[in-house]
């Protein structure tokens, strides 16, 4: 199962005890994945769709606990546009669908007329615990988290700009930095930083998945650090080999044209040490010097040797 699926399964096992939080969670879920249907004579039915069976069972129970009504649960077969099964919760007009819509802040009255509101009804998220519950319902309805092994990405797909704006504000009320983008006909609220996603999971109460996410993040950071060290070591080794090859080439040129005996004694010693230890780094060569000499001093001697070799090459070109 996907990381998102496991997260929703964990959240579906959680118990929401406070009545205000139960209502907020139901409202968040209906707002994200609910559809209102006319059933005749001006009556309304509510249909809720989800691809996760645990989520369907969770809200069937939650609606029963809070409203005292049974939502029918249907398992529908896949269509051309859907993979696998999806689960349909239906609350009919006879089972108080209109009351549920009003209490969740979705069906409102303006100038004596009913209308469907957009965005989040502020009366449901007055307290921090209710904001958490509402956000949990929102995520269970329309949220996804990419497997952290692949990328750090959490998103919630909203149908309208007003709803996406309210969802973003709700997330950011916890000190996060959610952003939004328009994708085709949808408005997507997202988080892309590992720390932010971890905080979001903590807000929802998905503590098991939070630990799983943390473990993956730590292992990825260790792998990346190991790779950086390995790449750095490889680069340093290449640098050492290239420097050694250039120094040996200079020394061989001097020996062939003038002889190493023409060099000052200190340069002769440096040349001899390099020829005897062609694969050694500058630090390793320093330890072989007698009397001891610093890396900068030995590097200076090799530069002097290189200057002499360049003069020889220049004179050969002139001839």
Buried (B, 14 or more C-beta within 10 A) or exposed (E): EEBBBBBBBBBBEBEBEEEBBBBBBBBBBBBBBBEBEEEEEEEBBBBBBBBBBBBBBBBBEBBEBBBEBEBEBEEEEEEEEEEEEBBBBBBBBEBBBBBBBBBBBBBEEEEEEEEEBBBBBEEBBEEEBBBBBBBBBBBBBBBBBBBBEEEBBBBBBBBEEBBBBBBBBBBEEBEBEBEBEEEEEBBBBBBBEBEBBBBBBEBBBBEBBBEBBBEBBEEBEEEEEEEEEEEEEEEEEEEBEEBBEEBBEBBBBBBEBEEBEEBEEBBBBBBEBBBEEEEBBBEEBBEBBEEEBEEEEBBBBBEBBBEBBEEBEEEEEEE
